[in-house]
Amino acid sequence: MLTSQVTYTDQGAARIFDQLRRLAELVVVVGVVGPRGQAVHPESDLSVATIALFNEFGTSTAPERSFLRSAVTEGRDDIARTYQQQVTLVVAGRRDALQALDACGRQAALLVRRKLDRAPEWAVPLSLITIKRKGSTIPLRDTDTMRKAIGWSVREGDENGASLAGGYAV
């Protein structure tokens, strides 16, 4: 009677599948985030994130000036390409899931900041009253506080999960 024995040697597949599973457990949040977003704006009683929200969606007295949603929409191909490159690096063992999503978040935050920096080219112009109050014609730019609060956070589970990595666009 012949018997055969099969020996299995894992050459990295378990690590790859573990990291791919980890990618599915994490989320990337991009916007006006973290302590800088939660801080009170120097020219208001509101948080920097609330000021950003009013600018992003508009109010009853101010027009919408979407710098966040529009930047992500316009940059979705770049973001997808970065994600694909990072997943390739995860599979190759050169990055882990957290590092990959951190790189994606950084790239998306930079796109948002660049969009904000170009506001004079695309944003609804300021009213004469606002120009007089600010002393400037540049939309979305008073103290640079909102701009400096644009960042990303890689979080556990969902957008309310614990932040594992992140930073601010520079």
Contacts in CASP RR format, 6 or more apart in sequence:
PFRMAT RR
TARGET T0000
AUTHOR 0000-0000-0000
METHOD contacts of the structure
MODEL  1
MLTSQVTYTDQGAARIFDQLRRLAELVVVVGVVGPRGQAVHPESDLSVAT
IALFNEFGTSTAPERSFLRSAVTEGRDDIARTYQQQVTLVVAGRRDALQA
LDACGRQAALLVRRKLDRAPEWAVPLSLITIKRKGSTIPLRDTDTMRKAI
GWSVREGDENGASLAGGYAV
15 93 0 8 1.000
16 90 0 8 1.000
16 91 0 8 1.000
16 93 0 8 1.000
19 90 0 8 1.000
19 91 0 8 1.000
19 93 0 8 1.000
19 96 0 8 1.000
19 97 0 8 1.000
20 87 0 8 1.000
20 90 0 8 1.000
20 91 0 8 1.000
20 97 0 8 1.000
22 96 0 8 1.000
22 97 0 8 1.000
22 98 0 8 1.000
23 87 0 8 1.000
23 90 0 8 1.000
23 97 0 8 1.000
23 100 0 8 1.000
23 101 0 8 1.000
25 97 0 8 1.000
25 156 0 8 1.000
25 157 0 8 1.000
26 97 0 8 1.000
26 98 0 8 1.000
26 101 0 8 1.000
26 154 0 8 1.000
26 155 0 8 1.000
26 156 0 8 1.000
26 157 0 8 1.000
26 164 0 8 1.000
27 154 0 8 1.000
27 155 0 8 1.000
27 157 0 8 1.000
27 158 0 8 1.000
27 159 0 8 1.000
27 161 0 8 1.000
28 101 0 8 1.000
28 104 0 8 1.000
28 105 0 8 1.000
28 108 0 8 1.000
28 152 0 8 1.000
28 153 0 8 1.000
28 154 0 8 1.000
28 155 0 8 1.000
29 152 0 8 1.000
29 153 0 8 1.000
29 155 0 8 1.000
29 159 0 8 1.000
30 68 0 8 1.000
30 72 0 8 1.000
30 105 0 8 1.000
30 108 0 8 1.000
30 109 0 8 1.000
30 112 0 8 1.000
30 151 0 8 1.000
30 152 0 8 1.000
31 52 0 8 1.000
31 68 0 8 1.000
31 109 0 8 1.000
31 112 0 8 1.000
31 149 0 8 1.000
31 150 0 8 1.000
31 151 0 8 1.000
31 152 0 8 1.000
32 48 0 8 1.000
32 49 0 8 1.000
32 52 0 8 1.000
32 68 0 8 1.000
32 146 0 8 1.000
32 149 0 8 1.000
32 150 0 8 1.000
32 151 0 8 1.000
33 49 0 8 1.000
33 149 0 8 1.000
33 151 0 8 1.000
33 152 0 8 1.000
33 153 0 8 1.000
34 149 0 8 1.000
34 151 0 8 1.000
34 153 0 8 1.000
34 163 0 8 1.000
36 48 0 8 1.000
36 145 0 8 1.000
36 148 0 8 1.000
36 149 0 8 1.000
36 168 0 8 1.000
37 47 0 8 1.000
37 48 0 8 1.000
37 49 0 8 1.000
37 52 0 8 1.000
37 149 0 8 1.000
38 47 0 8 1.000
38 48 0 8 1.000
38 49 0 8 1.000
39 47 0 8 1.000
39 48 0 8 1.000
39 145 0 8 1.000
39 149 0 8 1.000
40 46 0 8 1.000
40 47 0 8 1.000
40 48 0 8 1.000
41 47 0 8 1.000
41 48 0 8 1.000
41 50 0 8 1.000
41 51 0 8 1.000
41 143 0 8 1.000
41 145 0 8 1.000
41 146 0 8 1.000
42 143 0 8 1.000
42 145 0 8 1.000
43 142 0 8 1.000
43 143 0 8 1.000
44 51 0 8 1.000
48 145 0 8 1.000
48 146 0 8 1.000
48 149 0 8 1.000
49 149 0 8 1.000
51 146 0 8 1.000
52 68 0 8 1.000
52 146 0 8 1.000
52 149 0 8 1.000
54 62 0 8 1.000
55 62 0 8 1.000
55 65 0 8 1.000
55 67 0 8 1.000
55 140 0 8 1.000
55 146 0 8 1.000
56 64 0 8 1.000
56 65 0 8 1.000
56 66 0 8 1.000
56 67 0 8 1.000
56 68 0 8 1.000
56 69 0 8 1.000
57 64 0 8 1.000
57 66 0 8 1.000
58 64 0 8 1.000
58 65 0 8 1.000
63 124 0 8 1.000
64 124 0 8 1.000
65 119 0 8 1.000
65 123 0 8 1.000
65 124 0 8 1.000
65 139 0 8 1.000
65 140 0 8 1.000
67 112 0 8 1.000
67 115 0 8 1.000
67 116 0 8 1.000
67 119 0 8 1.000
67 123 0 8 1.000
67 140 0 8 1.000
68 112 0 8 1.000
68 115 0 8 1.000
70 115 0 8 1.000
71 108 0 8 1.000
71 111 0 8 1.000
71 112 0 8 1.000
71 114 0 8 1.000
71 115 0 8 1.000
71 116 0 8 1.000
72 79 0 8 1.000
72 108 0 8 1.000
72 111 0 8 1.000
72 112 0 8 1.000
74 111 0 8 1.000
74 115 0 8 1.000
75 111 0 8 1.000
78 107 0 8 1.000
78 111 0 8 1.000
79 104 0 8 1.000
79 107 0 8 1.000
79 108 0 8 1.000
79 111 0 8 1.000
82 103 0 8 1.000
82 104 0 8 1.000
82 107 0 8 1.000
83 100 0 8 1.000
83 104 0 8 1.000
86 95 0 8 1.000
86 99 0 8 1.000
86 100 0 8 1.000
86 101 0 8 1.000
86 103 0 8 1.000
86 104 0 8 1.000
87 100 0 8 1.000
89 95 0 8 1.000
89 100 0 8 1.000
90 96 0 8 1.000
90 97 0 8 1.000
90 100 0 8 1.000
95 103 0 8 1.000
98 154 0 8 1.000
98 164 0 8 1.000
98 165 0 8 1.000
99 165 0 8 1.000
101 154 0 8 1.000
101 165 0 8 1.000
102 152 0 8 1.000
102 154 0 8 1.000
102 165 0 8 1.000
102 166 0 8 1.000
105 151 0 8 1.000
105 152 0 8 1.000
105 154 0 8 1.000
105 166 0 8 1.000
106 152 0 8 1.000
106 166 0 8 1.000
106 167 0 8 1.000
106 169 0 8 1.000
108 152 0 8 1.000
109 150 0 8 1.000
109 151 0 8 1.000
109 152 0 8 1.000
109 167 0 8 1.000
109 168 0 8 1.000
109 169 0 8 1.000
110 169 0 8 1.000
112 150 0 8 1.000
112 151 0 8 1.000
112 169 0 8 1.000
113 147 0 8 1.000
113 150 0 8 1.000
113 151 0 8 1.000
113 169 0 8 1.000
115 122 0 8 1.000
116 140 0 8 1.000
116 141 0 8 1.000
116 146 0 8 1.000
116 147 0 8 1.000
116 150 0 8 1.000
117 147 0 8 1.000
119 138 0 8 1.000
119 139 0 8 1.000
119 140 0 8 1.000
119 141 0 8 1.000
120 137 0 8 1.000
120 138 0 8 1.000
120 139 0 8 1.000
123 139 0 8 1.000
123 140 0 8 1.000
124 139 0 8 1.000
125 137 0 8 1.000
125 139 0 8 1.000
126 134 0 8 1.000
126 136 0 8 1.000
126 137 0 8 1.000
126 138 0 8 1.000
126 139 0 8 1.000
131 137 0 8 1.000
134 142 0 8 1.000
136 142 0 8 1.000
140 146 0 8 1.000
140 147 0 8 1.000
141 147 0 8 1.000
148 168 0 8 1.000
149 168 0 8 1.000
150 168 0 8 1.000
150 169 0 8 1.000
151 166 0 8 1.000
151 167 0 8 1.000
151 168 0 8 1.000
151 169 0 8 1.000
152 166 0 8 1.000
152 167 0 8 1.000
152 169 0 8 1.000
153 163 0 8 1.000
153 165 0 8 1.000
153 166 0 8 1.000
153 167 0 8 1.000
154 163 0 8 1.000
154 164 0 8 1.000
154 165 0 8 1.000
154 166 0 8 1.000
155 161 0 8 1.000
155 162 0 8 1.000
155 163 0 8 1.000
155 164 0 8 1.000
156 162 0 8 1.000
156 164 0 8 1.000
END
